[in-house]
């Protein structure tokens, strides 16, 4: 049988302020009690999966869960800046309503070109994808035939999942990523990928 690498791709748990649409971006926001509990459930779901390694964004909302999952496998997580959420520049920490009110033309410009538009001081979706993809390829190559977990963000996970199904970045929000969700992707030696679980 063809060799495969399985990735358990996790979105971080629920964060403080989640009830209002806001761009947290690379701000280090805290988990809610529910967010911490979601990681506890993920730890149980992954307990028997014989993980070879756990990787994570270096932001606390991901690190917390990565440490919890890794500890159940006698591992220490490895954190990467490359797995951080999209840097949204001067909009970071602001609500959607605040942004629309202060920069209506820029807001619309981003809606019109989600992939390439770059908020002042931040990065475009294309730039984020360009930092995530090489690291993912490196991890897959390093763990051929093994199972690993990656704890990251909604934006990062969508890039990985879109690539796995061969969809363009323009389809970013055709995929949902709920707080604390689990995705499972198999990467085969011939370069083919199969999404086994989405937003579970």
C-alpha positions as CSV (number, residue, x, y, z in Angstrom):
1,X,0.0,0.0,0.0
2,X,1.2,3.5,-0.7
3,X,2.8,5.2,2.2
4,X,0.8,8.1,3.8
5,X,1.4,10.8,6.3
6,X,-1.7,11.7,8.4
7,X,-2.1,15.2,9.8
8,X,-4.6,15.9,12.6
9,X,-5.2,19.6,12.0
10,X,-6.8,21.5,14.9
11,X,-8.2,25.0,15.1
12,X,-7.5,26.7,18.5
13,X,-10.3,26.8,21.1
14,X,-12.7,29.6,21.7
15,X,-11.1,32.9,22.6
16,X,-12.1,35.9,24.7
17,X,-14.3,38.4,22.8
18,X,-15.5,35.7,20.4
19,X,-19.1,37.0,20.5
20,X,-18.1,40.1,18.4
21,X,-16.7,39.8,14.8
22,X,-13.1,41.0,15.2
23,X,-9.7,40.5,13.6
24,X,-7.5,39.2,16.3
25,X,-4.8,38.4,13.7
26,X,-1.5,37.9,15.5
27,X,-2.5,39.5,18.7
28,X,-2.1,37.1,21.7
29,X,-5.7,36.7,22.9
30,X,-6.6,34.4,25.7
31,X,-8.8,31.3,25.6
32,X,-12.2,31.2,27.4
33,X,-13.0,28.4,29.9
34,X,-14.9,26.8,27.1
35,X,-11.9,27.1,24.8
36,X,-9.8,25.3,27.3
37,X,-12.4,22.6,27.7
38,X,-12.5,22.1,23.9
39,X,-8.8,21.3,24.0
40,X,-9.5,18.8,26.8
41,X,-11.9,17.0,24.4
42,X,-9.4,17.1,21.6
43,X,-6.8,15.6,23.9
44,X,-9.1,12.7,24.5
45,X,-9.9,12.3,20.8
46,X,-6.2,12.2,19.8
47,X,-5.1,10.1,22.8
48,X,-4.8,6.8,21.0
49,X,-3.5,8.1,17.7
50,X,0.2,7.4,18.3
51,X,1.4,10.8,17.3
52,X,5.0,11.2,16.2
53,X,5.1,15.0,16.8
54,X,2.9,18.0,17.6
55,X,3.4,21.4,15.9
56,X,1.8,24.7,16.7
57,X,1.5,28.4,16.0
58,X,3.6,30.2,18.7
59,X,0.5,32.2,19.8
60,X,-0.8,31.2,23.2
61,X,-4.3,30.3,22.0
62,X,-2.6,27.5,20.0
63,X,0.3,26.7,22.3
64,X,-2.0,25.9,25.2
65,X,-3.7,23.1,23.3
66,X,-0.6,21.8,21.6
67,X,1.0,21.4,25.0
68,X,-2.0,19.5,26.3
69,X,-2.2,17.2,23.3
70,X,1.6,16.6,23.2
71,X,1.8,15.8,26.9
72,X,-0.6,12.8,26.4
73,X,2.0,11.4,23.9
74,X,5.0,12.2,26.0
75,X,6.0,14.8,23.5
76,X,6.9,18.5,23.6
77,X,5.2,20.7,20.9
78,X,7.4,22.6,18.4
79,X,6.1,26.1,17.7
80,X,6.5,28.1,14.5
81,X,5.8,31.7,13.6
82,X,4.9,30.4,10.1
83,X,1.7,28.9,11.5
84,X,0.5,32.2,12.9
85,X,-2.8,33.7,11.8
86,X,-3.0,36.2,8.9
87,X,-1.4,39.5,10.0
88,X,-4.1,42.1,9.3
89,X,-1.9,45.1,10.0
90,X,-3.6,48.3,11.4
91,X,-6.9,46.4,11.7
92,X,-5.6,44.0,14.3
93,X,-7.8,43.9,17.4
94,X,-10.6,45.9,15.8
95,X,-14.1,44.8,15.2
96,X,-15.6,44.5,11.7
97,X,-17.9,47.4,12.4
98,X,-15.1,49.6,13.6
99,X,-13.1,48.9,10.4
100,X,-16.1,49.4,8.1
101,X,-16.8,52.7,9.8
102,X,-13.2,54.0,9.7
103,X,-12.0,52.6,6.4
104,X,-15.0,51.8,4.2
105,X,-13.1,52.0,0.9
106,X,-10.3,49.8,2.1
107,X,-12.8,47.3,3.6
108,X,-14.5,47.0,0.2
109,X,-11.1,46.8,-1.6
110,X,-10.3,43.7,0.5
111,X,-13.6,42.1,-0.2
112,X,-13.1,42.7,-3.9
113,X,-9.6,41.0,-3.8
114,X,-9.4,38.8,-0.8
115,X,-6.3,37.0,-2.0
116,X,-4.0,39.9,-2.9
117,X,-5.2,42.9,-0.9
118,X,-2.8,43.8,1.8
119,X,-3.9,45.9,4.8
120,X,-1.4,48.6,5.8
121,X,1.2,47.0,8.1
122,X,0.0,43.5,7.4
123,X,0.1,40.8,4.8
124,X,-2.1,39.5,2.1
125,X,-3.7,36.1,2.1
126,X,-1.3,35.1,-0.7
127,X,1.7,36.1,1.5
128,X,0.3,34.1,4.4
129,X,-0.1,31.0,2.1
130,X,3.4,31.5,0.9
131,X,4.8,31.2,4.4
132,X,2.6,28.3,5.5
133,X,3.0,26.0,2.5
134,X,6.8,25.5,2.6
135,X,6.7,24.6,6.3
136,X,3.8,22.1,5.7
137,X,5.7,20.4,2.9
138,X,8.8,20.2,5.1
139,X,6.7,18.6,8.0
140,X,5.1,16.1,5.6
141,X,8.5,15.1,4.1
142,X,10.0,14.8,7.6
143,X,7.2,12.5,8.9
144,X,6.6,10.2,5.9
145,X,4.4,7.3,7.1
146,X,3.7,8.9,10.5
147,X,0.9,10.7,12.2
148,X,1.3,14.3,13.5
149,X,-0.9,17.0,14.9
150,X,-0.8,20.7,13.9
151,X,-2.6,23.3,16.1
152,X,-3.2,26.5,14.2
153,X,-5.8,29.1,13.2
154,X,-8.9,29.4,11.1
155,X,-7.1,31.2,8.2
156,X,-4.1,28.9,8.2
157,X,-6.2,25.8,8.4
158,X,-8.3,26.9,5.5
159,X,-5.2,27.4,3.3
160,X,-4.0,23.9,4.1
161,X,-7.5,22.4,3.5
162,X,-8.0,24.3,0.2
163,X,-4.6,23.0,-1.0
164,X,-5.5,19.5,0.0
165,X,-8.7,19.5,-2.1
166,X,-7.1,21.5,-5.0
167,X,-9.3,24.6,-4.5
168,X,-8.1,28.2,-5.0
169,X,-7.5,30.7,-2.2
170,X,-10.5,32.7,-3.5
171,X,-12.7,29.9,-1.9
172,X,-11.3,30.7,1.5
173,X,-14.6,31.1,3.2
174,X,-16.3,28.1,1.5
175,X,-14.7,26.1,4.3
176,X,-15.8,26.5,8.0
177,X,-13.4,26.1,10.9
178,X,-15.2,26.2,14.2
179,X,-13.3,26.8,17.5
180,X,-11.7,23.6,18.7
181,X,-12.5,21.7,15.5
182,X,-10.5,18.7,14.2
183,X,-9.6,18.0,10.5
184,X,-7.9,14.9,9.3
185,X,-5.8,14.9,6.1
186,X,-3.9,12.0,4.5
187,X,-0.9,12.9,2.3
188,X,0.3,10.1,0.0
189,X,3.8,9.6,-1.3
190,X,2.7,10.5,-4.8
191,X,1.6,13.9,-3.7
192,X,-2.1,13.2,-3.6
193,X,-4.1,14.4,-0.5
194,X,-7.4,13.2,0.9
195,X,-9.4,15.1,3.5
196,X,-10.9,12.4,5.8
197,X,-12.6,14.8,8.2
198,X,-13.5,18.4,7.9
199,X,-14.5,20.7,10.8
200,X,-15.2,17.8,13.0
